[in-house]
Amino acid sequence: MEFSDGLNQLESLFRTWERDRELSGGVLVTQAGSTLFEGCFGFADRSTRSPVTPQTRFGLASVTKMLTAVAVCDLVAGGGLGFDTAIVDVLPPARRPATLNPGVTVHHLLTHTSGIADYAEETEGSPGYLADYGGLWVDQPSYRMERPGDFLPLFSDRVPYRLPGQQWQYSNAGFIMLGLVIEEVTGRHYTEFVQERVFDRAGMEASGFFRLDEARADVAIGYLPDRSTDGLWRSNIYKIPVIGGADGGAFSTTHDLDLFLRCYADGTLLGPVQTFALARHADAGNGYHSGYGVLHYPDGSYGHGGGDPGVEVLVRRFPDKDAHVIVLCNGEGLAGEVRDAVLEAWQV
């Protein structure tokens, strides 16, 4: 499992994609803490032509679910919550769906097996399937989505898909519920708790939950694939919530995520619940399994991917090789191809 000549080929390939396909993002491959490949391509801000650098903070979309899961596991490790705790025993009626089955537990939410209806359903053929996440914010002002509770009206009255524990089905609403649980148990804002118990403990100094209307250095702007009629690039500021939350939208760098994966694997973040959190708890089909906030891939790796309008990210750990592959893009359509090129060059 070595790059050999593939390393130079990757650099050349991605530069070609940068020129011909407008690749924009950061790529990092590490093994045992050493960098095997690092590349920065395209622009963090196309209006000023500010290039992507190792310091660029990218939107993480659903990779944020890994952070939420760690925060929940931290509460369990501290005795403030149990994986088998029923959600109705934590959240008062005003802070939970009116249709919530009393049998839904923290475990069900962490493993996408709760059966609750989603507010942003990603499974084709399911009730409420949403092909375009950005379409949610045409009538619902995205700038009002600041806390987990702000999302609750979007799915509070929806009929559950099935009883809890029956089937894996990816659920954004389930992780919104976990954000509500974190706030109820701690009495703190979800973002504050994750900052302290995840980012700070892992040494992720560049990471955080940044508002889209804040002027911050080294933050990549997400760009949509469809441009305006005069050919100008369009940003995603009206297509995603103004600040990230429990199901997506934090910001981080490739190096901070490398730190996160290392702290995730060595027990720094998960502590005594690490083995249980990493277990394969639910069959997601086609050789994939769900842990707590992570997806186990058929090749033995685990991690998470994420996609929002203007955002595409992939984070993978190969535990048998102590290796990480991280791809962060502030555009759509190429992250998967970048990952595949890395794995092919790496001869995984």
N, C-alpha and C positions, 0 to 999 in steps of 0.2 A: 504493500500500500504506500507507494511513493510517487511523487510527481515526476521525477526524472525530467525528460525533455518536455513533458506536458506543461510545466510551469511557464516557460517562454511562449509556448503556443497559446496558453490562456491569455496572457497579456496582449498578444497580437490579436487574438480573436475578439476580445472585449473592446480593444481600441477600434477595431473595424465596426463593431456594433455601435460604439459610441458615435462614430462618423456617419454610418449608413442607416442605423436604426434608432438613433437618439437614445441609446442606453444612458441612464443616469442613476447612479447609486454607488454603494460601497460594498466590497466583497472582502471577507476575511476568512482564512483557513488556518487553524492552529492545531498543534499536536503537543501534548504534555507541556502546555504553556508557551511553546515556541511558535513563532509565526512562520508558516510555510508559504503563504501567498497573501498579499494584500494589494488591493487595487481600488482606485477612486476614479469614477468616470462621470462625465456630464457636469451639470450645473445644479447647485443647491438652490440658486435663485436665477432664473433665466433673464429676468429684467435687468439685472446688474451684471450678468454673466459671472457670478461668483461660483467658483468651481467646488465640487464635492471634495472634501478633505477627510482625513481620519477623525477630525473633530466634529464633523457634521452629524447633527441629531436628526434622525428620521422618525416619522410616524410609524408606530408598530402595529396598528390595526389589532387583529385578534391575538397576536403574540402576547398582548397585555393579559390575556386569560391565564398565562403561566404565572404572572405576578399576583393576580388575584388568588389563584390557588395556593401559592406560597403564603400569602397573608392569612388565608383561612387555616392552613396547616399550622401556622404559628400560633393561632388562637387555640387550636386543639392541643398542641404541645404544651401550652401554658395552662391548660385546664379550663379555659373559658368557654369551650364548645366541644361537642363530640361529633364525629363523622356520622353517627347514627341519630343525631338530634333531629327531631321533626321541626320543620320550618315554622309550623303553626305555634310551636312552643317558644319561638324566638321573636317572631314578628307579630305585632298587633294587627288586627284586621285592616286598619287604614294603611298599613305598610306592606301588604301582601295582596296577591290577586284574589278577587272575590271568588274565583273558581278553583282555588288551590286545593288539591287533594290533601287531606290531613296526613297521609302516609308518606308524602315527599320529605326526604331527609337531605342533610348536607351532602352525604355521599351521592345521592341521585343527581344533585345539581353539579357536583364536581365531575361526574362521569357522563354527563349528557344523557341520563336515563330517567329524568324526572317525569317525562310525558307532558309537561306543561306546553301550552301554545306559545310560539315565539312571536316577538314583535317584528323581527327581521328574518323571516324563514328562508333558509338557503337550500332546502331540499326540494328539488323539482317534484311536482305532483302532490306535495303536501298542501293542506289548506293555508291560504295566506302567503303562498310562495312569492318572494320578492326578487325579481331579476335585477333590479337597480336599487341598491341601498340609498343612493343619493335622492331617489324619488320620495323617500320618507319626509324630506325636509322642504318639499314644495309648499305644503300647507301648514306644516308644523315648524315653527321657527327654530332653527338649529341653535341659535344663540341662547335659547332658554334651557337647553339640555346641559345642566351643570352638575347634577347630583344623581345618584341611582334612582331616587324617588321620582325624578322628573320623567323617567322612562315608564314608570308603572302604569299610567293611564293608557299607554299604547298596547298593553296586553292584559290588563287586569280582568277584563270581562270575557276574554276568549275561552272557548271551550277546550279543555285539555285534549291532547291527541289520544292519550291512552293512560292506563294506570301506571304508577311509578314502578321502575325496575323491569319493565317488559321488553324494552328495546332501546338501543342506542340511537339517538338522533341529535345532531349538533344543535345547540341551543344558545343563542345570544341572551335571551331572556333569563335563562338559568343562571348565567353569570351576573346579570344585573341583580338577580335575587341574592347572590352571594355578596355583592356589594352592599345591599341593604342589611344583610346579616352582620357584616363587619361593622357597619355604622351603629347598628342596634346594640351589639355586644360591647363595643369599645366606647360608644358615645362620642366618636370623633368622625370627621369627614373621611371618606374612603381614601381619597388621594393623600391626605396627611398620614394616615396609617401605613399605606404602602410606601410612602417616601421614607418613613422611619424604619419600618420592619423589613423592607426588601432592599430598596436602593441604598440606604445608608449602611446597612449591615453588610451588603455585598461590595461596598466601595464603589458603587456606580455614580460617581460624582457628576457626570454629564447628563444624567437621566432625570426625567420628571414628567409631570403632567402640565403641559404648556398650553395656554389659551391661544387660539388662532389669531385673536386680535391683539396679542402682545408682540412688541418688537424685541426679539431676543436674538442674540448672536448665534451663528452656527446652527440654525434650524432650517432644514430643507422644506421648501414649499412643495406641496403635492400638486402635480399637474395632470389634467384630464386628457384623455386621448383625443377627444373631439375639440377642435379649436374654434375660435370665433370666425365669423364670416370673412373677416379681413386677414385671417391666417395667424392671429396672435394666440399665444398659449393662454389657456384658462386654468386658474388655480381651483382647488377643491374647497375653498372656504365656505361655500354655500351647500356643500354636499355631505359634510360630516358634522357632528356636534362640535360646539365651540371649544370644548375641552374633553379630553379623554375620560373614560370611566372604567367600570369593572369588566366590561366585555370588550373594550378596545380603545386605542387612541393615545397611549402613553408615547413618549419620545425617548430614543436612546441612540447610542453609537454602536458601531461594530465591536469596538473594544470593551465597552461596558457590558454588552451582551455576552461576550466571551467570558468576562468575569462572572456574570450571572450564572451561566451554564456550569462553570467550575464550582461556584458556591452551592449551586443546586445539587451537584453530584457528590460533593465531599461532606455534606451534612451541615455546612455552615447555616444554611437557610431552613432546611427541613428538620434538622435535629432528630429526635427519637422517632418521628413518624416517617422518616425518609423511605424506608423499605416499603411500607404500606402505601405511601403516596405514589411511588413509582411502579407499583404492581399493575398488572394488566387486569383492570377491573371490568371492562365491558368490551364485547366484540363489536368493532365498528365495520366489519365486513372486509372482504378481499385481503385478508391477512393483517389488517390494521386493528389495533386495540387502544382503548382509552385508559390512561392513568388519571391522576388528579391534575387536571390542567395541562396534560401533555398527551401527545399522540405517539403511540409506539408503531414504528414502521416495520414492514416485513423483513427488512434487512438487518434488524436488530438495533437500529438507531432510534432515538426519540427526540421530540421537540414540538414545534408548532409553526404554522404558517399564518399569514394574515393578508387580507386584501380589503382596501377601502377605495373609494374613488380617489385616484391620484396616489395610491400607496400599494406596494407589493413587497412583502417581506417573508423570509424563510430562515428558520433557526433550527439547526440539527446538532445533536451530540451523538457520537459513535463511541459508546462506553468501552468496547473491547479494544479500541485504539487510543482512548483518551483524546479524542479529536473533535473539533468543532467546525462546522461550515455555516457561515452567516452571510446572508444576502439581503441588503436593504436598498429598496428603490423608491424614488419619489416620482414614479410613473407606473404605468400598467403594461403588462404583456410580456415582460422579459425575465422576470425573476426566476421563474421555473426553468427557463432555458439556460440561464447563468448557472444555476445549481447543477443541472444535468451535465453541463460542460465541465464543471469542477469535478464532479464525481467520475466522469469518464477519464479526465486527465489524471485523476488520482488513482484510477484503476481499482475503485472500490468494488 
